[in-house]
Amino acid sequence: MEPNNEPESKKIWDRTAWKDAGFFLTYLRPHYGVFIPALFALALTGGLTILFIKELTALVGKGIGGASGAEWMAELNDKAWFLVAVVSIQAFIAFWRILLFAKASERALSALRLDTFSRIIRFPMATLNERRVGELASRLANDVEAMRETLVGTIPMLIRHSVMLLLCLVLILQMSVKLSLFMIATIPVVIVLIAVFGARIRKLTKKAQDNLAASQVVVDESLQSIVSVKAFRNEAFELARYSKNLGEYLSTVIRAAVPRASFIAFIIFAFSVAMILVTWFAMRMLNNGDIGNEELTQFAGLTAMIAASFLAFPELIAQLQRSLGATERIREILRDEIEPDDSSEEAIERFVGEIEMRNVSFAYSTRPEAIVLRDVDLKASAGQRIALVGPSGSGKSTTVSLLFRFYDPTSGEILIDGKPIRELPLTTLRRNLALVPQEVLLFGGSIQENIAYGKPDATDEEIVEAAKQANAHAFIEDLTEGYGTLVGDRGTQLSGGQRQRIAIARAILADPAILVLDEATSSLDAESERLVQEALDKLMEGRTSIIIAHRLSTIRRCDQILVISGGSILERGTHEELLSRDRGLYGSLAKLQLE
């Protein structure tokens, strides 16, 4: 196995690292007008640092060489003022360098965050179901933050030290080729070590980012389901889950620290030995008269700068490797398939509301062997009310998901107004549909913002009118801040009936041609159900409505009832027609509920 590892490491470093570097540049390119001047400023400050060291060491070298007298003091004073001017200019340029780097980097990262979130929010439902919310949130937060540290700190420092290293090498070669070559002979060792250790660090830091994302999943799931956690007194269980994932992250981080620590330790040792050898060699040259005191002092100062730059490289490379691991995960998100963005289309066609499903079958891609829907046929004329009833897991909600094109059928075809929905713009399709779910999860803003979600550009008058039609205006007016009342996380400050009426007001504002009600009254008390049902009756007027219900009392007046079991339609007809059938599933359900 050993012979295969080295080429693979080289492959990872050569190809993926360069792709990641190109990925950084993609987002920096629009800000080159700021980024490139920052690079010039960076190079200039590096050069001024070298100039400062060179002049200072030359001054010290003359003093050590025995220079004295009035001429020497005048030169000393002039040099001192010159050095003050150098550091003043350097500080001024450094201010603009840091500011320009920050502007370019933060703007690039803001664009990256926006692109990443825009991809996540447009993922097909199948992709979102395969990924966990906490993992995606971690990618957007932790992974992008790791890249921010690289763009703002690591890359500028790498460039700065590279510039200083190059200038120092040029200057010491001018002073003494023999001594310089002796010192430079140690550099290839460092380059080889960067390649060898870099691939190992990169692999482990990528795994560490995955472990961190897994721990974030536990946090998000626990907080999202905090009522269940506390109701079942499972705080200790969730803590154990988090501790387990955090332990795996810690273990991987520590494992990643081993090659990093080995790398840094070896570099320190190698350079210390190299400094001893270079000093020994320099003293011999000084003793033989091959180099003077002034040149040797300058050489020592510049060599110290070279050593400092090389000692900084291992930590900077390790930081870069951590960022490249995070970059790889972000790139995976940006490569994943998303739903088409056709929201820029000017006119949204209004549907008449005719729905037809022809021999529709469906199975989730993760479980292709488990058929959820099998040869489903459905036909609804404009304005009709169609009810879907049946036991849990029979395929009712999946039927609705296919109508919204959250998924596409495995076989068969769905048409609206005679047109296959695959051929309709996704925005047009979904703007003509509205969903009132069983469990309404509101956004954490105000009541007004939640109602306006159905039509973001709605006026205050339209929002109030929608609330009135939804039987929500009265309770909203009774609240201290009225429509400006904050609903709390997922709407927890409101009752179930109040949340349901907010969702109905939102749907009324959206003014859909087709309405989908998914168990909209099943979890409400009698009074809330009455208010919600009245609002739903108003909402369904003049619209094609698909109603999923367990309570048969809510669907008696539907034009057609489809009884689904095991993914197939077993019975269809009106309430009276289905009750009249002997030994029918609907009749059995009705006896249990209505008698």
N, C-alpha and C positions, 0 to 999 in steps of 0.2 A: 504493500500500500504506500510505502514511503515515497517511491519515485513519482507517484501521481500527485502527491500533495503540493510539491513545489511548483509544477506548472500551473496547477489550479490557483494557487496563491498569486502567482504572477499574472494569470489571466484576470483575476478579480481586481488586482491593482491597476493593470494596464488599461483594461477596457471599462469596467464599471466606474472607477475613480475618474477617468477622463470624461465619461458621460455625465457623472455628477457635477464635475467642474463646469461642463457645458450647460448643465441645468441651471447652475447659479448664474452664469453669464446671460442666459435667456431672460431672466428677470431683471438683471442689472442693465441690460442693453438700452432700454428706454431712458435710463438715467445716466448715460455715459457723459452727458454734459456736466454733471456734477461729480461722477465717479472718477473720470479720467483726471480732472484737475486735482482731485484728492490724491490720486496716485502720484502725480508730479510733486505735490506738496510733501507726500510721504518720502519720496526719493530725495527731495531737497533737504528735509530735516535729517534724514540718515546721513547725507553727505556733510551737512553742517556739524553733525556729531563727530564724524571722522575728522573733519578739519579742526574742530576744537581739541580733540585728543592729540592730533598730530602737532599742533602748535604748542599745546601745553607741555607735552613730553619733550619737544625740542627745547623749550625754555628751561625745563628741569635738567635736561641733558647738558646744556651749556653751563648751568650752575654747578653740576657735578663735575664737569670738566675743568672747573677752576676759573671761569670768567668772573671778572670783578671790575670795579672802577666806575667812573662817571658815565662812560659810554654804555657799560653794561646796565647801569641803573636806568638810563634813559630808554634803552631797549626794553627793559623789564616793564617800565611804566606804559610804554606804547603797546606792548603785547597784552598787558592786563586790560587796557581799554578796548583793544581789538577783540579780546576774548569775551568781554562783557557785551560788545556789539553783536558778536556771533550768537551768543546764547539768547540775546534779546530778539534778534531776527528769528532764531529757531523757535522760541516760544510763541511769537506772533504767527508764524506759519503753522505751528502745531495746532493752535486754536482753530484755524480755518480747516486744517486737514481733518481734525476730529469731527468738526461740524459738518463738513461735506460728506465724509464717510457715513456719518449717522443719517444724513438726509437721503443719500442714495440707498443705503442698506435698509432703512426702515420703510422707505417707499416701495422697494422691491419686495420686502417681506409682506407688506400690506397687500400688494397685488397677489402674492403667492397664497396668503390666507384667504383672500377673496376667491381666487381660482379654486382652491381646495374645497372651500365650503360650497361653492357653486356646483362642483362636481358631486359632492356628497348629497346635496339637497336634490340633485337631479338623477341620482341613482335609481334604476328600476327597483320595484319592490322586492324582486327576487334577490338582488344584490344586497339590499338593506336587511333582508331576512337572514342572509348568510353571515353578515357582519353584526357585531354587537355595538350598541350605541356608545358605551363607554370606550371601546377601542377607537371608534371614529373620533370621539371627542379628544382622546389622548393624542391622536395623530395631529389634530388641528392645534392643540395646545403645546404638548411636550416636544413633539418632533419639530414643529416650526420654531419653537423657542430655542432648540438646540442649533438650528440653522442660523437663527438671529445672532447667537453668541459667536458663531463662526464668521459671519459676514461683518459684524461690527468690530469684533476683537481679534480673532485668530488670523484671518486672511491679511488684514493690515499689518499685523506684527510679523507674519511670515515674509511679507514683501519688504518691510523695513529691515529685518535682519538679513535678508538676502542681499539687499542693496549695500548694507554696511559691510557684509562679508566680502562681496565682490570688490568694493573700493579698497578695503583693507588689504586684500590679496594683491591688488595692483600696486599699491604703495609699498608693501614689503618686498615685492619682487624688484622694484626700483632700487631699494636700499641694499639688498643682498640676495642674489639669486641662489647662492649655495645654502644659506640659512633658511630661505623661504621654501625651497624644494624639500629640505629636510622636514620642515613642519607640515607642508602640504601632503606629504606621503601618508599621513594618518586619515585624510578626508575620505578616500574610497571605502574605508572600513565603516564609516558612519552611513554612507549612502546604501551600502549593502544591508546594514542593520535596519534602516528605515523600510526597505522593501520587504525584508523577512518578517519583522515584528508588526509592520503596518497591516498586512493582510489578516494576521491573527487577532489584532486589536479590533479591526473593523468587524470581523465576524462575531466576536463576543459582544461588542457594543450594539450591534444590530439586534442580537438576541435579547440584550438588556432592555432595549426600547420595547420589544414585544412583551417582555415580562411586566414592564411598567404599564403598558397599555392594558394588560390583563388585570392588574390591580386596580386600575381606574374603572374598569368594567364593574368590579364589585362595589366600588363607591357609588357609581351612578345608579346601579340596580337597587342597592340598599336604600338610597335616598328617594328614588322614585317610588319604591314600594314600602315606605317607612311605616305606613299604617299596618300593613301585614306583618312587618318585622316586629313591631311592638305588640301587636295583638297576639302573636304566637310566642312572644318573649324570646325571640331568636337573635337578640343583640350579640350574644356570645358566639352563636353560629356564624353570623356575618363577620364578626371580628376574626374568627378562626380562618374563614375564607380569605379575608384580606391579608391576614398574617402569613398564610401559606403562599399567596402570590407575591407578597412583598419579600418573603424569604427567598423565593426563587430569583427575584430581581436582585436582591442583595448578593446572593451566591454568584450570579452571573457577573455582576459588577466587580466583585472581589476577584473572580477568575480573570476578568479583563485587566485587573490591576497588576496581576503577576507578570505578564509580558511587558506591560508598560513600565513597571518598577524595574524589571530586569534590564530593559532597554536603557532607562535613565541611569541606573546604577553602573552599567557597563560603559556608557558614554562618559560619566564622571570619572570612572577609573581610567579609561583610555586617555582622556584629555589630561588628567593629572600626570599620568606616566609620560604622555607626550610633552607636557610642559617641563617636566624634569629633564627629559632628554634634550629638548630644545634649549633650555637654560644651560645645560652642561655643554652642548655644542657651541652656544654663543659665547660662553666664558672662554672656551679654548680659542675661538676666533679672536676675541678681545686680547687674550694673552699673546696671540701670534701677530697682532697688529692688523688683522684682516678687516676689522670693523672698529669705528671710533665710539667714544662715550655717547655723543649726541645721537648718532645713528642707532646705537644699541638701545638707548632709552626710548626713542621713537618706536623702534621695532617691538620693544616689550609692551608699550602701550597699545599698539595696533594689534599685537598678538593676543593681548588680553581681551580686546574687542571681538576678535575672531572667536576666541574661546567662549565668550559670553553668548555670542550669536549661536554657536553650535550647541551650547548647553540649553539654550531656549528651544531649539528645534524639536527635541524629543517630546516635550510637553505640548508644543503647538501641533505637532503631527498627531499626537494622541487625541487632542481636542478635535482636530480635523476629521479623524477617523470616526469619532463619535457622531459628528455631524453628518458624515457621509452615510452612516448606518441609518440615521433618521431620514436623510434625503431619499434613500432608496424606498422607504415606506411611503413617503409622500408621492413619489413618482408612480408607485403602484396605484394609488388612488387616482392620480391624474390620467393614468392609462386605462382605467376601467371604463366600460361602456356606460353611457348615460342616456337618458331619454332625450329625444330631439327638443331643441329650444325653438319653438315657433311663436313665442309670445309677442314678437315684434310685428306680426301681421296686423294690418290696420283694422279691418272689419271682421267681427266675429259673427259668423252665420248663425241665425236663430233656427233651432230645430222645430219641426212640427211636433215630433215626439213619438213617432211610430218605432217600435222596437221589434226585432225579430232575431231569434237564435235558431240556427239550423244545425242539427246533429253535433252540438258542441260537446266535446270531451276535454278533460283537463287533468293533468298530473303535475305536481311540483317537480322541478328539475332535480332537486335533491333526493326525491323519492319517486322516480319514474314508474316504479312497479305498483305504487298505490294510486289507483284511479280515483280521483275526487269527484269528477262529474263524468257521466257516461251517456252520450247521445241525447243531450237535452234539447228539446224543441220548445220554443216560447214565442208567442206573438201577441203584441199589445198595440192596439190602435191609439191614436193621439187622444189624450185626456182620460184614458182608462186607468183603473186601479187594479193592479195585479198583486196578489198576496203569495208569498212563499212560506209554506209551513212544513214542519217535519222535525224529527228529533235532532238534538245537537250533533254536529259533525256530519250532517247529511249532505252539505254542499250549498246551503242557502247563501252564506256570506261570500263564498267563492264565486257564485254566480254574479253577485254584485261587483266583486273585484274585477271580473272579466269585463263587465259593462264599462267600468272606469278605465279599462286597459292597464290596470296595475300589473296584470299578467295577460299573455296572449293564449288562446286556446291551443291545446295540443293538436286538435283537429276540429273541423267544423268552421262555422262562420257566424259572426254577429253583425247585424245591419241596423242602422238607424236612418229612418226616412228612406229606406231602400239602398243606402250606401254602406259598404263594408267599413267598419270603424277603423280598420288598419289603414285605410286610405284617407281618413280624416285627420286634419291637423290636431295634435294632442290638446292644444289650448282650446280650440273650438269645441272639441268633444267635452272636455271637463268643465268648461264655462257654461255648458248647457245642462250640466248635471249638478245636483247638490245632495249632500249626505247629512242626515240627522242620525247620529249613532246612538247606541244604547248608553254608553259611558262617555259623556262629553268631557273632554280635557281642554279647558280653556287656557289661553296664553296668560302670562303673568301680569298683563297690563290692566287697563281700566275696562269697565263694561262697554263704554263707547268704542274703544279700540277693538274689542272682541266682536262686537256686532258688525263693525265696519270691515272686518276681515272678509266678509262676503262681497264687499265692493269698496276697496280702499279709497276711492275718490268720492264716496257718498257724502252728501251734505248733512248737517246736524238735523235738519227737518226730515230727511229720508230715514235717518237712523231712528229717530223718535217714532215715526210712523210705522216702521218695521217692528219696533218694540211693542207698540200698541196692538198691532195685528197678532203678535205672538203672546198676548196677555202678559207681557213683561213690564210694561210701562209703570203700572201701579206700584209694584214692589221696588222698582228702581228709584222712583220718586221718593219712596219712604226712606231710602238710605241717606245717610248724612251728606255724602258727596254726590248723590245722584248718579248720573252717567259717568262721572269721573271717579267713582269708587274702584279701588284696586281689588281684583278678584282673588289675589293670592296665587301661590304656586299651583298651576293646573286647575285653578278655580275653586280651591278648597274653602274659601271664605263664603261660598254660596251653597245653598242646598241643592240636592239632585234635581228637584223640579225647577228651581231657578236657573241652574246651568242648562237644563234641557230647553227652557224657553229662550235663553240667550242664543242657543244653537239654532232654534227655529227662526228667530229674528234675523240671524245671519243668513239663513237659507232664503228667507223672504227677500232680503236685500239683494241677494245674488240673482233673484228672479230666474230660476232655471226652467228649462222646458221639461226636464225629467227630474223627478224627485225620488230619492231613495231613503226609506225609513227603516233603520236596522234596530228592531226591538226598542223603539223610541219611548215607550211608556211602561216597559216591563218591570222597572225597578222603583216605581213611584207609588206613593200612598194615594188613596182614593181622591182626595181633593186636588192634589198636584196632577194626577192623571186626568181629571176632568178638565182642568185649565189647559194642560198640554194638548189633550185631544181636541179641544175646541180650536186651539191655535193651528193644529195640524190639519183640521178640516178646512180652515181658511186657506192654508198653504197649498193644499192639494187641489183646490178649485182651478179647473182649466189646465192642469198639468198631468202628464203621464206619471203615475206613481207606482213604484215597486216597494212593497211593504213586506219586511221580514217580521214574523210574529210567532210567539209561542202562545200568547193569549188569543184564543179564537174569537173572543167577544169583540176585539178591535177590528176584525176583518169581515164581519158579516155582510157589509154593504159593498164589498169589492166585486168588480165585474168578473173577475176570474181568480180562482184559487188553485195553486199548484201544490200538490203534496209530494214532497221530495223525501226519499229515503235511500241511503247507500249510494248517493250520487245520481240516482235516476228519478224521473217523474213517474210516480205510480198512479196518481189520480189528478184530474183537473175538472173544474166546473165551478158553478156558483155555490154559495153556502147551502142553499136548499137542495141543489142537485146532489151534492156530495153526502149530505145527511140522509138522503133517500136511498143510498146504496147500502145493500146488506153487506156486513162484514168488511166494510171499507176502513182504511186507516184513519181517514178524517173523522168518520163516525165514531170510531173508538176514542180518538182524542177528544171529540166533542162531549161524549158521555162522561169522560173524566173531569172536564172543566166546566161544562155548562149545566150539569144536572145537580 
